Structures are given as structure tokens and as C-alpha cells.
Amino acid sequence: MNESTNKRVRSSNWDDYDKEVLRTLALQRAEILENKDTTTKVNAAKKKAWEEVVTSFNRVSRNKRDLPQILNQWRNMKTRAKSMSNERRDSSSTSNEFILPEVELIVEPETSTVREVFSEGSTSKKAKKKNNLKSNCCNQDHEHEIYLLAKKSREEVMWQQRQLHETRMQQEKEIHEKRIDLMRLEEEYWRLKMKRIYET
């Protein structure tokens, strides 16, 4: 057997461009992709949404990815975003201040790439360094946005669970009340029946 057939094909590394593309596509469908409901309808919607993400991603990226690679990278991005948010929170608690991340407009990846290339060809080293710092800051903001999305999804799940619990409690209460009413009717029935027997 050829040894090369046993080797697992290693996918190319994720660069900042690919991560930005995935982040944009996923956030556009966040309400579906991060829905924790497991009903058949929701699962079908999730499957379709992820297929759209993969198709759209491969249209604009030179590195073709399959669904497992896309899902794994999205999970990694959310995990890293949560870790960075925790670090920010710890830092703000010691310095008694917290700087809210700026809200950055979502631009087309192609436009962003062209702008960066043009900037590199016409700016000085000092400007390049400043742009790199700004890029790092934007990446942190993007990761923080992903963390907030995951947090929002968890809160929505907890809210849905509370609503479901309250609904079940109300249903059990109504069933209990109906059982009591039924017992009263049965009691009245036997009381009247016994009365008729004694009267005859």
C-alpha cells in the first residue's frame, strides 16, 4: 500500500483574511447558527446556513475549506474570543476602568484587502506600524464581538429554559386542578347514587 495514501492531508493555515471572511459570514447568520434549539426544523436551518457559509467562503478564499474545517475554526475563534474577554475583564477590574471596543463596520473582504495592499505600497514604516497596531486592535474587537454573540446565545437558551419550565409548571397545575374537579364530581355522583338507594 502506498504510504502517501495513509497520510492525512493537512489543510493550510488560517490567515487573518480567511478568519475575517468566516467571521463576517457567520455573524450574518448568527441567529440561526448559534440557536441552541435542537428541533428538526432548527437543525435543518442550521445545516443549510452552514452550507451557505462554506459555499460563500470558498468563492472568495484561495484556501478551499470543507464543513468540518469551518466548524472547527469557528469554535476556536469563539473560544479565543471568550479568553480575551476574560483577560479584558480582569484587567479592567484592577485598573478600575474599561474601554468599550469600537463598533467596526463590516466591509467586503475584497475591499479590505485592496485597501491594505494599497496602504502598504504608499505609506512609511511608521504608518505601517500604526496600521499593524490598529489591525491587532480590530482583531481583538472582532473576537470580543464573537464572545458577546456566544454569551447572548447562552442567555437566550437560559431564557427559553425558564419559559419552558414555567409552561410545564402551569400545565401541571392545570392538570392537578382538573383532577381535583374530577374527584369532586365522582364524589358527588356516588353521594347522589347512595341517596337514591336509601330512598328506594
MARMARMI-791273 format. One record per residue (C-alpha): residue number from 1; residue in three letters; x negated, y, z negated. Coordinates in steps of 0.05 Angstrom, whole numbers, padded with zeros to 5 digits, always signed. Layout:
// residues N
NUM_ALA_X_Y_Z
...
This chain:
// residues 200
1_MET_+00000_+00000_+00000
2_ASN_-00026_+00069_+00018
3_GLU_-00048_+00105_-00045
4_SER_-00023_+00172_-00018
5_THR_+00049_+00146_-00017
6_ASN_+00046_+00137_-00093
7_LYS_+00023_+00207_-00106
8_ARG_+00076_+00256_-00126
9_VAL_+00078_+00317_-00081
10_ARG_+00062_+00377_-00124
11_SER_+00103_+00439_-00110
12_SER_+00069_+00506_-00101
13_ASN_+00064_+00553_-00160
14_TRP_+00118_+00604_-00172
15_ASP_+00093_+00675_-00158
16_ASP_+00127_+00739_-00181
17_TYR_+00164_+00747_-00115
18_ASP_+00196_+00678_-00119
19_LYS_+00215_+00689_-00192
20_GLU_+00247_+00756_-00174
21_VAL_+00287_+00723_-00118
22_LEU_+00311_+00668_-00164
23_ARG_+00328_+00717_-00219
24_THR_+00369_+00761_-00172
25_LEU_+00407_+00702_-00141
26_ALA_+00421_+00670_-00209
27_LEU_+00445_+00735_-00242
28_GLN_+00492_+00747_-00184
29_ARG_+00527_+00682_-00203
30_ALA_+00514_+00684_-00277
31_GLU_+00587_+00678_-00298
32_ILE_+00591_+00611_-00262
33_LEU_+00521_+00583_-00273
34_GLU_+00520_+00598_-00348
35_ASN_+00590_+00576_-00362
36_LYS_+00586_+00522_-00416
37_ASP_+00654_+00492_-00399
38_THR_+00648_+00420_-00374
39_THR_+00714_+00412_-00339
40_THR_+00715_+00383_-00269
41_LYS_+00734_+00449_-00238
42_VAL_+00678_+00487_-00272
43_ASN_+00626_+00433_-00256
44_ALA_+00646_+00435_-00182
45_ALA_+00639_+00511_-00182
46_LYS_+00570_+00506_-00215
47_LYS_+00547_+00455_-00163
48_LYS_+00570_+00499_-00106
49_ALA_+00537_+00561_-00137
50_TRP_+00470_+00526_-00147
51_GLU_+00473_+00500_-00075
52_GLU_+00483_+00572_-00053
53_VAL_+00423_+00594_-00095
54_VAL_+00378_+00541_-00064
55_THR_+00400_+00558_+00007
56_SER_+00392_+00633_-00003
57_PHE_+00325_+00624_-00038
58_ASN_+00296_+00582_+00018
59_ARG_+00318_+00633_+00070
60_VAL_+00273_+00688_+00042
61_SER_+00217_+00649_+00008
62_ARG_+00157_+00618_+00043
63_ASN_+00156_+00564_-00011
64_LYS_+00215_+00517_+00000
65_ARG_+00245_+00491_-00064
66_ASP_+00296_+00437_-00079
67_LEU_+00350_+00440_-00132
68_PRO_+00311_+00405_-00189
69_GLN_+00253_+00455_-00180
70_ILE_+00301_+00514_-00180
71_LEU_+00337_+00489_-00243
72_ASN_+00271_+00475_-00279
73_GLN_+00243_+00544_-00263
74_TRP_+00308_+00578_-00285
75_ARG_+00305_+00542_-00352
76_ASN_+00233_+00562_-00361
77_MET_+00249_+00635_-00346
78_LYS_+00305_+00635_-00398
79_THR_+00260_+00602_-00450
80_ARG_+00204_+00652_-00438
81_ALA_+00254_+00710_-00440
82_LYS_+00280_+00687_-00507
83_SER_+00210_+00681_-00535
84_MET_+00192_+00751_-00510
85_SER_+00256_+00779_-00540
86_ASN_+00239_+00748_-00608
87_GLU_+00170_+00780_-00604
88_ARG_+00200_+00848_-00590
89_ARG_+00248_+00840_-00648
90_ASP_+00192_+00821_-00696
91_SER_+00150_+00880_-00671
92_SER_+00208_+00929_-00679
93_SER_+00222_+00905_-00750
94_THR_+00151_+00922_-00771
95_SER_+00147_+00989_-00736
96_ASN_+00219_+01010_-00752
97_GLU_+00233_+01026_-00680
98_PHE_+00260_+00991_-00620
99_ILE_+00252_+01013_-00548
100_LEU_+00311_+00991_-00505
101_PRO_+00289_+00963_-00438
102_GLU_+00306_+01007_-00378
103_VAL_+00360_+00983_-00332
104_GLU_+00327_+00970_-00265
105_LEU_+00367_+00969_-00200
106_ILE_+00368_+00902_-00164
107_VAL_+00336_+00914_-00096
108_GLU_+00328_+00867_-00038
109_PRO_+00264_+00825_-00047
110_GLU_+00241_+00843_+00024
111_THR_+00246_+00917_+00009
112_SER_+00209_+00910_-00057
113_THR_+00152_+00870_-00024
114_VAL_+00143_+00920_+00033
115_ARG_+00142_+00978_-00017
116_GLU_+00088_+00943_-00058
117_VAL_+00044_+00928_+00002
118_PHE_+00050_+00999_+00028
119_SER_+00033_+01026_-00040
120_GLU_-00029_+00983_-00046
121_GLY_-00055_+01008_+00020
122_SER_-00048_+01082_+00005
123_THR_-00060_+01091_-00069
124_SER_-00122_+01097_-00111
125_LYS_-00148_+01046_-00162
126_LYS_-00118_+01088_-00217
127_ALA_-00050_+01086_-00184
128_LYS_-00056_+01011_-00173
129_LYS_-00070_+01000_-00246
130_LYS_-00010_+01043_-00265
131_ASN_+00034_+01003_-00217
132_ASN_+00010_+00938_-00247
133_LEU_+00028_+00962_-00316
134_LYS_+00097_+00983_-00291
135_SER_+00106_+00915_-00257
136_ASN_+00089_+00879_-00322
137_CYS_+00139_+00922_-00359
138_CYS_+00193_+00907_-00307
139_ASN_+00179_+00833_-00313
140_GLN_+00189_+00837_-00388
141_ASP_+00254_+00875_-00377
142_HIS_+00277_+00821_-00328
143_GLU_+00261_+00767_-00378
144_HIS_+00298_+00805_-00432
145_GLU_+00358_+00811_-00386
146_ILE_+00357_+00735_-00376
147_TYR_+00354_+00725_-00451
148_LEU_+00414_+00771_-00461
149_LEU_+00451_+00731_-00409
150_ALA_+00437_+00666_-00446
151_LYS_+00457_+00698_-00512
152_LYS_+00522_+00724_-00481
153_SER_+00537_+00654_-00455
154_ARG_+00527_+00624_-00525
155_GLU_+00572_+00677_-00555
156_GLU_+00626_+00662_-00503
157_VAL_+00621_+00587_-00519
158_MET_+00628_+00601_-00594
159_TRP_+00688_+00645_-00580
160_GLN_+00720_+00591_-00536
161_GLN_+00708_+00540_-00591
162_ARG_+00741_+00585_-00643
163_GLN_+00800_+00596_-00596
164_LEU_+00806_+00521_-00584
165_HIS_+00803_+00507_-00659
166_GLU_+00857_+00558_-00674
167_THR_+00901_+00530_-00619
168_ARG_+00893_+00459_-00646
169_MET_+00908_+00482_-00717
170_GLN_+00971_+00517_-00692
171_GLN_+00992_+00455_-00655
172_GLU_+00981_+00411_-00716
173_LYS_+01021_+00460_-00758
174_GLU_+01079_+00457_-00708
175_ILE_+01077_+00381_-00707
176_HIS_+01077_+00378_-00782
177_GLU_+01137_+00425_-00786
178_LYS_+01175_+00383_-00735
179_ARG_+01161_+00320_-00774
180_ILE_+01189_+00353_-00837
181_ASP_+01251_+00374_-00799
182_LEU_+01259_+00304_-00773
183_MET_+01253_+00275_-00843
184_ARG_+01307_+00323_-00867
185_LEU_+01353_+00303_-00811
186_GLU_+01342_+00229_-00827
187_GLU_+01355_+00242_-00900
188_GLU_+01420_+00279_-00883
189_TYR_+01441_+00223_-00837
190_TRP_+01433_+00169_-00890
191_ARG_+01466_+00213_-00942
192_LEU_+01528_+00221_-00898
193_LYS_+01528_+00148_-00880
194_MET_+01525_+00125_-00952
195_LYS_+01580_+00174_-00969
196_ARG_+01626_+00144_-00917
197_ILE_+01611_+00074_-00942
198_TYR_+01631_+00093_-01013
199_GLU_+01695_+00128_-00988
200_THR_+01720_+00067_-00950
